Amino acid sequence: MSLAKPMMRGLLAKRLRFHLPIAFGLAFVAAVAFKYTVTEPRKRAYADFYKQYDAVKEFNAMREAGVFQSVRPSGE
Amino acid sequence: MLATRAFSLIGKRAISTSVCVRGGHGVAKVEDYTLPAYFDRRETPLPEIAYVQTLTPEQKALKEKEKGSWAALSNAEKVALYHLSFKQSFAEMNQGTGEWKSVVGGIMFFVGLTGLVVLWQRKYVYGPVPHTLDPEYKQQELQRMLDMRMNPVEGFSAKWDYENKQWKK
């Protein structure tokens, strides 16, 4: 009935050797996924928005709506 | 020297009689909780005392046999010796109890109860909300947000169609 002597040392090292590559891998995958699902679409959205952006037209539209304090709508 | 010899004779008797004279209050009564206790705990695997303190004659005989070669003990005897020293095995003491179900149930019950209390409060204790939460006021707020072109790239105003004055499909 004599059992084998159990593992006495190196328990943390064994756990780290198994879990650290997994942890790094998952973190890397999360970063890559975030880059290609969030940051790249966002950069494209901003680029597309400003390609067709007419600042003066937008300013005049906002002025007519009455949101500015320095310039009132052209009617007043 | 005569004095010390005389003193030693009287001194020993004097100590014992002085205890009796004080009515047995010389030594405090030993309470149970001050003595070493038996615990089944994973963190301290060897308790301070054995589980079974008063041994029956068979158990005493087994303890005597334990003093010899352990190879001579049968498996049943080894298990019996284990049960003399320990109450629960590690497997038994580490078992889960299912207490968490009661705890989660209790939490949900009391959260629900608190919800009812909050509802009652909302109806009978609090006064009216500010006028800024009226629907007309909120409409004006919304129009102003669109006029200011808030978040025009990806957010709020990006979803409004300014040509057709409606939300983008």
gemmi code that builds the backbone of each chain (N, CA, C; Angstrom):
import gemmi

chains = {
    "A": [
        ("MET", (0.820, -1.211, 0.000), (0.000, 0.000, 0.000), (0.851, 1.257, 0.000)),
        ("SER", (2.180, 1.109, -0.255), (3.000, 2.327, -0.179), (2.793, 3.151, -1.446)),
        ("LEU", (2.459, 4.442, -1.251), (2.210, 5.333, -2.387), (3.519, 5.918, -2.879)),
        ("ALA", (3.476, 6.438, -4.117), (4.652, 7.146, -4.621), (4.773, 8.480, -3.902)),
        ("LYS", (6.012, 8.951, -3.749), (6.211, 10.236, -3.058), (5.649, 11.344, -3.944)),
        ("PRO", (4.851, 12.242, -3.386), (4.254, 13.260, -4.248), (5.267, 14.326, -4.644)),
        ("MET", (4.891, 15.173, -5.625), (5.759, 16.271, -6.066), (5.917, 17.250, -4.923)),
        ("MET", (7.157, 17.489, -4.510), (7.369, 18.388, -3.394), (7.814, 19.763, -3.838)),
        ("ARG", (8.498, 19.851, -4.983), (9.072, 21.139, -5.400), (8.630, 21.507, -6.804)),
        ("GLY", (8.938, 22.739, -7.151), (8.742, 23.161, -8.537), (7.294, 23.254, -8.937)),
        ("LEU", (6.380, 23.385, -7.964), (4.963, 23.393, -8.327), (4.607, 24.686, -9.036)),
        ("LEU", (5.118, 25.811, -8.529), (4.822, 27.094, -9.162), (5.443, 27.151, -10.546)),
        ("ALA", (6.703, 26.639, -10.652), (7.360, 26.686, -11.954), (6.575, 25.891, -12.979)),
        ("LYS", (6.092, 24.721, -12.537), (5.316, 23.891, -13.469), (4.053, 24.623, -13.920)),
        ("ARG", (3.357, 25.270, -12.953), (2.129, 25.973, -13.304), (2.416, 27.118, -14.255)),
        ("LEU", (3.489, 27.863, -13.975), (3.830, 29.000, -14.832), (4.202, 28.538, -16.226)),
        ("ARG", (4.978, 27.443, -16.307), (5.402, 26.959, -17.613), (4.192, 26.611, -18.469)),
        ("PHE", (3.113, 26.169, -17.789), (1.897, 25.842, -18.546), (1.064, 27.077, -18.831)),
        ("HIS", (0.867, 27.923, -17.856), (-0.113, 28.998, -17.986), (0.434, 30.264, -18.599)),
        ("LEU", (1.714, 30.569, -18.447), (2.231, 31.837, -18.975), (2.139, 31.920, -20.494)),
        ("PRO", (2.570, 30.897, -21.254), (2.392, 31.010, -22.709), (0.932, 31.219, -23.097)),
        ("ILE", (0.050, 30.519, -22.413), (-1.378, 30.694, -22.706), (-1.805, 32.124, -22.426)),
        ("ALA", (-1.343, 32.651, -21.289), (-1.734, 34.018, -20.922), (-1.244, 35.011, -21.957)),
        ("PHE", (0.045, 34.883, -22.327), (0.586, 35.806, -23.317), (-0.132, 35.661, -24.652)),
        ("GLY", (-0.395, 34.405, -25.024), (-1.080, 34.174, -26.291), (-2.452, 34.824, -26.315)),
        ("LEU", (-3.220, 34.619, -25.243), (-4.567, 35.189, -25.185), (-4.521, 36.709, -25.197)),
        ("ALA", (-3.545, 37.278, -24.453), (-3.439, 38.739, -24.438), (-3.138, 39.255, -25.838)),
        ("PHE", (-2.232, 38.557, -26.544), (-1.881, 38.976, -27.900), (-3.087, 38.888, -28.823)),
        ("VAL", (-3.822, 37.772, -28.700), (-5.016, 37.599, -29.537), (-6.020, 38.697, -29.244)),
        ("ALA", (-6.183, 39.046, -27.962), (-7.138, 40.107, -27.605), (-6.720, 41.429, -28.231)),
        ("ALA", (-5.407, 41.715, -28.180), (-4.926, 42.972, -28.745), (-5.159, 43.010, -30.255)),
        ("VAL", (-4.828, 41.902, -30.938), (-5.010, 41.860, -32.393), (-6.485, 42.000, -32.748)),
        ("ALA", (-7.328, 41.288, -32.010), (-8.767, 41.364, -32.288), (-9.269, 42.792, -32.106)),
        ("PHE", (-8.824, 43.441, -31.032), (-9.260, 44.821, -30.796), (-8.808, 45.722, -31.930)),
        ("LYS", (-7.563, 45.537, -32.374), (-7.037, 46.382, -33.445), (-7.909, 46.273, -34.681)),
        ("TYR", (-8.243, 45.019, -35.071), (-8.917, 44.880, -36.363), (-10.420, 45.004, -36.288)),
        ("THR", (-11.011, 44.992, -35.078), (-12.452, 45.197, -34.993), (-12.809, 46.600, -34.547)),
        ("VAL", (-11.877, 47.307, -33.893), (-12.225, 48.621, -33.359), (-11.390, 49.725, -33.978)),
        ("THR", (-10.062, 49.632, -33.845), (-9.254, 50.800, -34.230), (-9.208, 50.993, -35.734)),
        ("GLU", (-9.086, 49.894, -36.516), (-9.027, 50.074, -37.976), (-10.339, 50.626, -38.532)),
        ("PRO", (-11.517, 50.079, -38.158), (-12.765, 50.704, -38.623), (-12.878, 52.162, -38.187)),
        ("ARG", (-12.406, 52.451, -36.974), (-12.522, 53.830, -36.506), (-11.665, 54.760, -37.344)),
        ("LYS", (-10.445, 54.319, -37.636), (-9.574, 55.167, -38.464), (-10.193, 55.385, -39.833)),
        ("ARG", (-10.774, 54.320, -40.410), (-11.404, 54.446, -41.721), (-12.596, 55.390, -41.653)),
        ("ALA", (-13.393, 55.283, -40.573), (-14.585, 56.140, -40.453), (-14.176, 57.603, -40.421)),
        ("TYR", (-13.123, 57.901, -39.631), (-12.666, 59.295, -39.568), (-12.136, 59.766, -40.908)),
        ("ALA", (-11.366, 58.902, -41.581), (-10.807, 59.302, -42.887), (-11.937, 59.600, -43.874)),
        ("ASP", (-12.930, 58.697, -43.906), (-14.041, 58.902, -44.850), (-14.828, 60.149, -44.506)),
        ("PHE", (-15.013, 60.399, -43.220), (-15.786, 61.582, -42.826), (-15.107, 62.840, -43.317)),
        ("TYR", (-13.798, 62.918, -43.100), (-13.118, 64.170, -43.440), (-12.805, 64.304, -44.914)),
        ("LYS", (-12.937, 63.209, -45.689), (-12.716, 63.330, -47.133), (-13.756, 64.267, -47.758)),
        ("GLN", (-15.034, 64.113, -47.300), (-16.118, 64.893, -47.895), (-16.575, 66.001, -46.979)),
        ("TYR", (-15.706, 66.505, -46.107), (-16.138, 67.452, -45.087), (-15.926, 68.875, -45.563)),
        ("ASP", (-17.018, 69.639, -45.599), (-16.896, 71.059, -45.935), (-17.110, 71.840, -44.651)),
        ("ALA", (-16.013, 72.400, -44.097), (-16.108, 73.046, -42.795), (-17.003, 74.274, -42.825)),
        ("VAL", (-16.896, 75.063, -43.915), (-17.665, 76.310, -43.973), (-19.160, 76.004, -44.043)),
        ("LYS", (-19.495, 74.983, -44.844), (-20.924, 74.627, -44.961), (-21.469, 74.205, -43.614)),
        ("GLU", (-20.687, 73.374, -42.909), (-21.145, 72.910, -41.599), (-21.287, 74.087, -40.654)),
        ("PHE", (-20.318, 75.018, -40.709), (-20.368, 76.181, -39.821), (-21.634, 76.989, -40.078)),
        ("ASN", (-21.940, 77.218, -41.337), (-23.131, 78.015, -41.636), (-24.397, 77.313, -41.171)),
        ("ALA", (-24.435, 75.972, -41.353), (-25.620, 75.240, -40.897), (-25.777, 75.378, -39.387)),
        ("MET", (-24.669, 75.286, -38.670), (-24.730, 75.398, -37.210), (-25.126, 76.807, -36.809)),
        ("ARG", (-24.619, 77.799, -37.595), (-24.933, 79.194, -37.246), (-26.421, 79.456, -37.398)),
        ("GLU", (-26.995, 78.938, -38.499), (-28.435, 79.148, -38.713), (-29.242, 78.454, -37.630)),
        ("ALA", (-28.744, 77.322, -37.104), (-29.489, 76.637, -36.045), (-29.450, 77.406, -34.744)),
        ("GLY", (-28.485, 78.345, -34.600), (-28.473, 79.222, -33.442), (-27.668, 78.713, -32.255)),
        ("VAL", (-26.706, 77.833, -32.488), (-25.949, 77.276, -31.364), (-24.779, 78.157, -30.956)),
        ("PHE", (-24.372, 79.137, -31.788), (-23.208, 79.938, -31.443), (-23.619, 81.162, -30.675)),
        ("GLN", (-22.648, 81.674, -29.841), (-22.896, 82.929, -29.136), (-22.206, 84.090, -29.824)),
        ("SER", (-21.127, 83.796, -30.576), (-20.362, 84.884, -31.187), (-20.989, 85.343, -32.505)),
        ("VAL", (-21.604, 84.395, -33.229), (-22.301, 84.789, -34.468), (-23.751, 84.347, -34.370)),
        ("ARG", (-24.684, 85.264, -34.506), (-26.091, 84.905, -34.470), (-26.512, 84.503, -35.875)),
        ("PRO", (-27.686, 83.831, -36.019), (-28.153, 83.464, -37.368), (-28.280, 84.698, -38.256)),
        ("SER", (-28.116, 84.503, -39.577), (-28.007, 85.636, -40.506), (-29.279, 86.474, -40.543)),
        ("GLY", (-30.414, 85.906, -40.091), (-31.656, 86.671, -40.139), (-31.711, 87.811, -39.135)),
        ("GLU", (-30.984, 87.688, -37.971), (-31.152, 88.684, -36.894), (-30.279, 89.907, -37.040)),
    ],
    "B": [
        ("MET", (22.550, 26.617, 59.417), (22.263, 25.363, 58.743), (21.104, 24.647, 59.426)),
        ("LEU", (21.164, 24.793, 60.724), (20.035, 24.231, 61.446), (18.734, 24.932, 61.014)),
        ("ALA", (18.862, 26.197, 60.859), (17.674, 26.980, 60.486), (17.162, 26.570, 59.101)),
        ("THR", (18.112, 26.378, 58.150), (17.662, 26.026, 56.794), (17.029, 24.648, 56.794)),
        ("ARG", (17.650, 23.704, 57.618), (17.069, 22.368, 57.640), (15.679, 22.413, 58.248)),
        ("ALA", (15.572, 23.189, 59.309), (14.258, 23.315, 59.934), (13.282, 23.954, 58.947)),
        ("PHE", (13.761, 24.965, 58.250), (12.875, 25.681, 57.311), (12.410, 24.756, 56.190)),
        ("SER", (13.367, 23.890, 55.717), (12.978, 23.018, 54.606), (11.882, 22.057, 55.052)),
        ("LEU", (11.977, 21.604, 56.328), (10.928, 20.702, 56.823), (9.593, 21.436, 56.906)),
        ("ILE", (9.673, 22.655, 57.473), (8.423, 23.381, 57.659), (7.936, 23.914, 56.324)),
        ("GLY", (8.927, 24.319, 55.480), (8.565, 24.992, 54.242), (7.706, 24.126, 53.340)),
        ("LYS", (8.111, 22.819, 53.198), (7.335, 21.943, 52.300), (5.905, 21.819, 52.801)),
        ("ARG", (5.788, 21.580, 54.097), (4.439, 21.432, 54.645), (3.690, 22.744, 54.529)),
        ("ALA", (4.430, 23.816, 54.727), (3.739, 25.110, 54.722), (3.117, 25.362, 53.344)),
        ("ILE", (3.820, 24.951, 52.294), (3.287, 25.221, 50.941), (1.979, 24.461, 50.750)),
        ("SER", (1.997, 23.155, 51.119), (0.781, 22.371, 50.870), (-0.346, 22.875, 51.759)),
        ("THR", (-0.037, 23.199, 53.004), (-1.136, 23.640, 53.867), (-1.640, 24.997, 53.431)),
        ("SER", (-0.739, 25.827, 52.887), (-1.208, 27.156, 52.507), (-2.236, 27.037, 51.375)),
        ("VAL", (-2.039, 26.060, 50.479), (-3.046, 25.900, 49.406), (-4.374, 25.507, 50.018)),
        ("CYS", (-4.342, 24.546, 50.929), (-5.596, 24.120, 51.545), (-6.202, 25.268, 52.328)),
        ("VAL", (-5.339, 26.022, 52.992), (-5.869, 27.119, 53.798), (-6.610, 28.088, 52.905)),
        ("ARG", (-6.057, 28.295, 51.650), (-6.741, 29.260, 50.782), (-7.981, 28.663, 50.125)),
        ("GLY", (-8.398, 27.493, 50.552), (-9.659, 26.904, 50.072), (-9.582, 26.438, 48.636)),
        ("GLY", (-8.396, 25.958, 48.205), (-8.307, 25.428, 46.840), (-8.292, 26.514, 45.779)),
        ("HIS", (-8.178, 27.787, 46.188), (-8.120, 28.828, 45.169), (-6.699, 29.093, 44.703)),
        ("GLY", (-5.757, 28.238, 45.096), (-4.371, 28.463, 44.706), (-4.160, 28.255, 43.213)),
        ("VAL", (-4.840, 27.247, 42.657), (-4.665, 26.953, 41.227), (-6.005, 27.208, 40.546)),
        ("ALA", (-5.993, 27.924, 39.410), (-7.228, 28.214, 38.694), (-7.749, 26.949, 38.026)),
        ("LYS", (-9.069, 26.877, 37.900), (-9.673, 25.738, 37.198), (-9.339, 25.831, 35.731)),
        ("VAL", (-8.946, 24.734, 35.145), (-8.554, 24.752, 33.732), (-9.824, 24.635, 32.879)),
        ("GLU", (-10.084, 25.695, 32.055), (-11.259, 25.658, 31.190), (-10.971, 24.825, 29.960)),
        ("ASP", (-12.054, 24.290, 29.359), (-11.867, 23.446, 28.184), (-11.245, 24.195, 27.019)),
        ("TYR", (-11.680, 25.454, 26.852), (-11.235, 26.165, 25.653), (-9.779, 26.591, 25.741)),
        ("THR", (-9.173, 26.471, 26.936), (-7.761, 26.857, 27.035), (-6.840, 25.699, 26.698)),
        ("LEU", (-7.401, 24.488, 26.670), (-6.567, 23.326, 26.361), (-6.418, 23.178, 24.858)),
        ("PRO", (-5.377, 22.463, 24.398), (-5.256, 22.237, 22.961), (-6.504, 21.507, 22.441)),
        ("ALA", (-6.943, 21.923, 21.234), (-8.178, 21.368, 20.680), (-7.886, 20.619, 19.407)),
        ("TYR", (-8.860, 19.832, 18.979), (-8.709, 19.085, 17.743), (-9.412, 19.831, 16.611)),
        ("PHE", (-8.723, 20.054, 15.494), (-9.333, 20.716, 14.335), (-9.084, 19.904, 13.089)),
        ("ASP", (-10.064, 19.782, 12.226), (-9.851, 19.221, 10.891), (-9.685, 20.382, 9.937)),
        ("ARG", (-8.449, 20.687, 9.549), (-8.246, 21.863, 8.700), (-7.173, 21.570, 7.682)),
        ("ARG", (-7.437, 21.981, 6.445), (-6.477, 21.682, 5.376), (-5.173, 22.431, 5.581)),
        ("GLU", (-5.264, 23.648, 6.134), (-4.065, 24.487, 6.239), (-3.114, 23.980, 7.311)),
        ("THR", (-3.654, 23.398, 8.409), (-2.797, 22.812, 9.452), (-3.117, 21.328, 9.506)),
        ("PRO", (-2.360, 20.530, 8.772), (-2.735, 19.123, 8.615), (-2.586, 18.281, 9.864)),
        ("LEU", (-1.721, 18.688, 10.808), (-1.535, 17.867, 12.005), (-2.085, 18.604, 13.212)),
        ("PRO", (-3.232, 18.177, 13.736), (-3.823, 18.887, 14.880), (-2.978, 18.708, 16.135)),
        ("GLU", (-3.282, 19.541, 17.146), (-2.450, 19.534, 18.346), (-2.633, 18.278, 19.163)),
        ("ILE", (-3.827, 17.704, 19.146), (-4.056, 16.478, 19.913), (-4.690, 15.432, 19.005)),
        ("ALA", (-4.613, 14.182, 19.429), (-5.267, 13.126, 18.664), (-6.773, 13.235, 18.847)),
        ("TYR", (-7.498, 12.640, 17.929), (-8.959, 12.760, 17.981), (-9.532, 11.985, 19.155)),
        ("VAL", (-9.139, 10.732, 19.269), (-9.655, 9.892, 20.352), (-8.697, 9.989, 21.528)),
        ("GLN", (-9.191, 10.531, 22.653), (-8.298, 10.720, 23.796), (-8.333, 9.549, 24.749)),
        ("THR", (-9.535, 9.056, 25.031), (-9.640, 7.916, 25.972), (-9.770, 6.648, 25.151)),
        ("LEU", (-8.764, 5.755, 25.300), (-8.729, 4.553, 24.466), (-9.362, 3.375, 25.185)),
        ("THR", (-10.127, 2.600, 24.418), (-10.623, 1.329, 24.968), (-9.466, 0.343, 25.019)),
        ("PRO", (-9.626, -0.761, 25.734), (-8.518, -1.740, 25.831), (-8.055, -2.252, 24.472)),
        ("GLU", (-9.007, -2.474, 23.514), (-8.542, -2.952, 22.196), (-7.696, -1.882, 21.528)),
        ("GLN", (-8.149, -0.618, 21.678), (-7.399, 0.457, 21.044), (-6.032, 0.602, 21.689)),
        ("LYS", (-5.980, 0.364, 23.010), (-4.675, 0.448, 23.680), (-3.751, -0.629, 23.156)),
        ("ALA", (-4.333, -1.848, 22.958), (-3.516, -2.940, 22.429), (-3.000, -2.600, 21.044)),
        ("LEU", (-3.886, -1.934, 20.235), (-3.468, -1.558, 18.887), (-2.329, -0.554, 18.936)),
        ("LYS", (-2.422, 0.390, 19.880), (-1.355, 1.376, 20.022), (-0.045, 0.703, 20.395)),
        ("GLU", (-0.125, -0.367, 21.252), (1.092, -1.084, 21.611), (1.670, -1.739, 20.376)),
        ("LYS", (0.751, -2.331, 19.533), (1.238, -3.019, 18.334), (1.892, -2.030, 17.390)),
        ("GLU", (1.369, -0.744, 17.420), (1.922, 0.268, 16.537), (3.381, 0.543, 16.855)),
        ("LYS", (3.769, 0.269, 18.122), (5.155, 0.578, 18.492), (6.132, -0.369, 17.834)),
        ("GLY", (5.612, -1.521, 17.349), (6.508, -2.471, 16.682), (6.648, -2.123, 15.212)),
        ("SER", (6.905, -3.133, 14.395), (7.109, -2.909, 12.969), (5.765, -2.649, 12.304)),
        ("TRP", (5.705, -1.605, 11.516), (4.450, -1.249, 10.863), (4.083, -2.198, 9.733)),
        ("ALA", (5.064, -2.911, 9.216), (4.741, -3.868, 8.153), (3.853, -4.977, 8.687)),
        ("ALA", (3.908, -5.202, 10.043), (3.111, -6.271, 10.642), (1.643, -5.885, 10.772)),
        ("LEU", (1.317, -4.605, 10.589), (-0.073, -4.178, 10.742), (-0.839, -4.480, 9.463)),
        ("SER", (-2.068, -4.936, 9.629), (-2.897, -5.143, 8.444), (-3.462, -3.791, 8.011)),
        ("ASN", (-4.052, -3.775, 6.790), (-4.600, -2.519, 6.289), (-5.724, -2.005, 7.173)),
        ("ALA", (-6.564, -2.933, 7.649), (-7.686, -2.521, 8.508), (-7.163, -1.883, 9.789)),
        ("GLU", (-6.056, -2.457, 10.326), (-5.489, -1.902, 11.562), (-4.915, -0.522, 11.305)),
        ("LYS", (-4.279, -0.342, 10.134), (-3.731, 0.982, 9.813), (-4.845, 2.014, 9.721)),
        ("VAL", (-5.963, 1.598, 9.087), (-7.090, 2.528, 8.976), (-7.642, 2.837, 10.360)),
        ("ALA", (-7.712, 1.804, 11.234), (-8.214, 2.031, 12.593), (-7.314, 2.998, 13.349)),
        ("LEU", (-5.984, 2.848, 13.166), (-5.055, 3.770, 13.832), (-5.241, 5.191, 13.311)),
        ("TYR", (-5.471, 5.289, 11.991), (-5.719, 6.621, 11.422), (-6.944, 7.252, 12.069)),
        ("HIS", (-7.995, 6.441, 12.224), (-9.226, 7.008, 12.782), (-9.100, 7.310, 14.263)),
        ("LEU", (-8.064, 6.728, 14.932), (-7.811, 7.128, 16.319), (-7.241, 8.537, 16.367)),
        ("SER", (-6.374, 8.843, 15.385), (-5.707, 10.141, 15.426), (-6.501, 11.245, 14.759)),
        ("PHE", (-7.311, 10.897, 13.754), (-7.975, 11.923, 12.961), (-9.450, 11.619, 12.844)),
        ("LYS", (-10.234, 12.709, 12.722), (-11.684, 12.522, 12.607), (-12.097, 12.368, 11.155)),
        ("GLN", (-11.772, 13.380, 10.305), (-12.186, 13.317, 8.898), (-10.947, 13.205, 8.043)),
        ("SER", (-11.062, 12.489, 6.932), (-9.953, 12.474, 5.997), (-9.958, 13.782, 5.218)),
        ("PHE", (-8.851, 14.035, 4.502), (-8.769, 15.268, 3.726), (-9.887, 15.350, 2.695)),
        ("ALA", (-10.217, 14.213, 2.092), (-11.298, 14.244, 1.110), (-12.594, 14.679, 1.768)),
        ("GLU", (-12.840, 14.168, 2.991), (-14.095, 14.506, 3.657), (-14.100, 15.957, 4.089)),
        ("MET", (-12.988, 16.456, 4.639), (-13.006, 17.817, 5.171), (-13.031, 18.850, 4.058)),
        ("ASN", (-12.523, 18.490, 2.862), (-12.503, 19.468, 1.767), (-13.774, 19.486, 0.948)),
        ("GLN", (-14.716, 18.596, 1.297), (-15.965, 18.555, 0.533), (-16.665, 19.897, 0.532)),
        ("GLY", (-17.305, 20.230, -0.575), (-18.160, 21.403, -0.591), (-19.433, 21.119, 0.187)),
        ("THR", (-20.095, 22.165, 0.645), (-21.294, 21.951, 1.448), (-22.580, 22.296, 0.703)),
        ("GLY", (-22.529, 22.995, -0.400), (-23.768, 23.450, -1.019), (-24.359, 24.644, -0.309)),
        ("GLU", (-23.595, 25.236, 0.618), (-24.119, 26.404, 1.341), (-24.301, 27.586, 0.410)),
        ("TRP", (-23.505, 27.595, -0.687), (-23.562, 28.744, -1.580), (-24.948, 28.914, -2.184)),
        ("LYS", (-25.676, 27.820, -2.340), (-27.015, 27.951, -2.936), (-27.906, 28.770, -2.001)),
        ("SER", (-27.834, 28.469, -0.687), (-28.636, 29.261, 0.250), (-28.200, 30.713, 0.223)),
        ("VAL", (-26.892, 30.926, 0.129), (-26.393, 32.302, 0.153), (-26.915, 33.065, -1.060)),
        ("VAL", (-26.794, 32.453, -2.264), (-27.257, 33.142, -3.476), (-28.758, 33.379, -3.397)),
        ("GLY", (-29.493, 32.365, -2.907), (-30.941, 32.544, -2.768), (-31.275, 33.687, -1.835)),
        ("GLY", (-30.574, 33.730, -0.707), (-30.811, 34.811, 0.235), (-30.505, 36.163, -0.360)),
        ("ILE", (-29.390, 36.237, -1.107), (-29.028, 37.511, -1.747), (-30.136, 37.962, -2.685)),
        ("MET", (-30.589, 37.057, -3.551), (-31.615, 37.430, -4.530), (-32.891, 37.850, -3.823)),
        ("PHE", (-33.238, 37.130, -2.744), (-34.463, 37.477, -2.025), (-34.374, 38.881, -1.475)),
        ("PHE", (-33.240, 39.203, -0.821), (-33.143, 40.510, -0.187), (-32.993, 41.620, -1.198)),
        ("VAL", (-32.363, 41.322, -2.335), (-32.297, 42.342, -3.382), (-33.699, 42.633, -3.893)),
        ("GLY", (-34.496, 41.577, -4.081), (-35.872, 41.787, -4.511), (-36.660, 42.606, -3.508)),
        ("LEU", (-36.496, 42.278, -2.239), (-37.186, 43.022, -1.182), (-36.800, 44.493, -1.218)),
        ("THR", (-35.494, 44.741, -1.401), (-35.021, 46.122, -1.489), (-35.630, 46.823, -2.699)),
        ("GLY", (-35.795, 46.081, -3.795), (-36.429, 46.677, -4.970), (-37.835, 47.141, -4.666)),
        ("LEU", (-38.579, 46.307, -3.909), (-39.943, 46.718, -3.549), (-39.918, 47.969, -2.680)),
        ("VAL", (-38.977, 47.997, -1.745), (-38.863, 49.180, -0.877), (-38.576, 50.422, -1.708)),
        ("VAL", (-37.676, 50.284, -2.685), (-37.319, 51.433, -3.513), (-38.520, 51.891, -4.326)),
        ("LEU", (-39.303, 50.932, -4.842), (-40.503, 51.298, -5.600), (-41.465, 52.111, -4.741)),
        ("TRP", (-41.670, 51.635, -3.532), (-42.579, 52.334, -2.625), (-42.091, 53.749, -2.375)),
        ("GLN", (-40.739, 53.845, -2.151), (-40.127, 55.148, -1.915), (-40.386, 56.089, -3.083)),
        ("ARG", (-40.168, 55.564, -4.295), (-40.314, 56.370, -5.494), (-41.725, 56.947, -5.570)),
        ("LYS", (-42.715, 56.156, -5.117), (-44.097, 56.603, -5.242), (-44.492, 57.535, -4.110)),
        ("TYR", (-44.088, 57.229, -2.883), (-44.661, 57.917, -1.727), (-43.716, 58.888, -1.034)),
        ("VAL", (-42.424, 58.835, -1.361), (-41.490, 59.661, -0.597), (-40.923, 60.777, -1.451)),
        ("TYR", (-40.482, 60.427, -2.694), (-39.794, 61.431, -3.501), (-40.773, 62.433, -4.082)),
        ("GLY", (-40.293, 63.695, -4.269), (-41.098, 64.706, -4.934), (-41.004, 64.553, -6.436)),
        ("PRO", (-41.555, 65.508, -7.191), (-41.531, 65.416, -8.660), (-40.106, 65.596, -9.199)),
        ("VAL", (-39.877, 65.055, -10.418), (-38.560, 65.182, -11.045), (-38.431, 66.582, -11.617)),
        ("PRO", (-37.201, 67.037, -11.939), (-37.039, 68.378, -12.491), (-37.724, 68.524, -13.848)),
        ("HIS", (-38.007, 69.807, -14.218), (-38.726, 70.051, -15.487), (-37.865, 69.667, -16.682)),
        ("THR", (-36.554, 69.552, -16.469), (-35.679, 69.229, -17.592), (-35.906, 67.817, -18.113)),
        ("LEU", (-36.705, 67.006, -17.410), (-36.991, 65.656, -17.895), (-38.331, 65.574, -18.612)),
        ("ASP", (-39.015, 66.715, -18.814), (-40.257, 66.685, -19.588), (-39.972, 66.286, -21.020)),
        ("PRO", (-40.935, 65.637, -21.714), (-40.676, 65.197, -23.107), (-40.352, 66.363, -24.039)),
        ("GLU", (-41.071, 67.507, -23.878), (-40.805, 68.638, -24.787), (-39.387, 69.142, -24.572)),
        ("TYR", (-38.991, 69.231, -23.295), (-37.636, 69.714, -23.003), (-36.595, 68.776, -23.588)),
        ("LYS", (-36.860, 67.446, -23.455), (-35.905, 66.463, -23.989), (-35.824, 66.577, -25.497)),
        ("GLN", (-36.955, 66.866, -26.151), (-36.926, 67.048, -27.607), (-36.041, 68.222, -27.982)),
        ("GLN", (-36.208, 69.329, -27.240), (-35.384, 70.500, -27.546), (-33.906, 70.195, -27.330)),
        ("GLU", (-33.636, 69.418, -26.241), (-32.238, 69.030, -25.976), (-31.679, 68.259, -27.156)),
        ("LEU", (-32.466, 67.287, -27.641), (-32.031, 66.430, -28.725), (-31.762, 67.267, -29.980)),
        ("GLN", (-32.650, 68.196, -30.277), (-32.471, 69.037, -31.458), (-31.187, 69.845, -31.347)),
        ("ARG", (-30.938, 70.368, -30.129), (-29.726, 71.157, -29.935), (-28.466, 70.311, -30.115)),
        ("MET", (-28.518, 69.050, -29.633), (-27.368, 68.157, -29.820), (-27.090, 67.941, -31.299)),
        ("LEU", (-28.161, 67.765, -32.089), (-27.965, 67.564, -33.525), (-27.455, 68.842, -34.181)),
        ("ASP", (-27.962, 69.998, -33.737), (-27.514, 71.262, -34.301), (-26.027, 71.479, -34.056)),
        ("MET", (-25.575, 71.080, -32.872), (-24.168, 71.273, -32.519), (-23.272, 70.257, -33.200)),
        ("ARG", (-23.868, 69.287, -33.904), (-23.100, 68.222, -34.564), (-22.283, 67.444, -33.533)),
        ("MET", (-22.933, 67.010, -32.485), (-22.224, 66.213, -31.475), (-21.859, 64.859, -32.029)),
        ("ASN", (-20.591, 64.457, -31.878), (-20.084, 63.147, -32.322), (-20.472, 62.849, -33.757)),
        ("PRO", (-20.038, 63.678, -34.716), (-20.523, 63.517, -36.093), (-19.873, 62.370, -36.849)),
        ("VAL", (-18.778, 61.805, -36.352), (-18.063, 60.777, -37.110), (-18.644, 59.397, -36.857)),
        ("GLU", (-18.684, 59.017, -35.574), (-19.121, 57.647, -35.284), (-20.297, 57.586, -34.326)),
        ("GLY", (-20.687, 58.698, -33.746), (-21.608, 58.657, -32.606), (-22.983, 59.189, -32.936)),
        ("PHE", (-23.413, 60.211, -32.161), (-24.801, 60.634, -32.179), (-25.212, 61.248, -33.516)),
        ("SER", (-24.563, 62.366, -33.905), (-24.982, 63.057, -35.124), (-24.649, 62.255, -36.373)),
        ("ALA", (-23.762, 61.276, -36.258), (-23.441, 60.457, -37.420), (-24.663, 59.656, -37.859)),
        ("LYS", (-25.608, 59.428, -36.942), (-26.757, 58.597, -37.281), (-27.944, 59.427, -37.786)),
        ("TRP", (-27.779, 60.725, -37.869), (-28.881, 61.599, -38.302), (-28.644, 62.014, -39.743)),
        ("ASP", (-29.666, 61.913, -40.542), (-29.577, 62.318, -41.945), (-29.993, 63.780, -42.033)),
        ("TYR", (-28.988, 64.689, -42.245), (-29.298, 66.115, -42.213), (-30.074, 66.568, -43.434)),
        ("GLU", (-29.888, 65.843, -44.606), (-30.620, 66.271, -45.805), (-32.103, 66.037, -45.609)),
        ("ASN", (-32.460, 64.851, -45.155), (-33.867, 64.472, -45.094), (-34.468, 64.670, -43.716)),
        ("LYS", (-33.702, 65.217, -42.784), (-34.180, 65.508, -41.438), (-34.822, 64.281, -40.789)),
        ("GLN", (-34.112, 63.171, -40.815), (-34.609, 61.982, -40.147), (-33.406, 61.130, -39.758)),
        ("TRP", (-33.671, 60.110, -38.970), (-32.596, 59.190, -38.592), (-32.225, 58.357, -39.798)),
        ("LYS", (-30.938, 58.095, -39.910), (-30.467, 57.284, -41.031), (-30.995, 55.878, -40.882)),
        ("LYS", (-31.314, 55.288, -42.035), (-31.872, 53.918, -41.971), (-30.754, 52.930, -41.682)),
    ],
}
model = gemmi.Model(1)
for chain_id, residues in chains.items():
    chain = gemmi.Chain(chain_id)
    for i, (resn, *xyz) in enumerate(residues, 1):
        res = gemmi.Residue()
        res.name, res.seqid = resn, gemmi.SeqId(i, " ")
        for name, pos in zip(("N", "CA", "C"), xyz):
            atom = gemmi.Atom()
            atom.name, atom.element = name, gemmi.Element(name[0])
            atom.pos, atom.b_iso = gemmi.Position(*pos), 0.0
            res.add_atom(atom)
        chain.add_residue(res)
    model.add_chain(chain)
structure = gemmi.Structure()
structure.add_model(model)
structure.setup_entities()
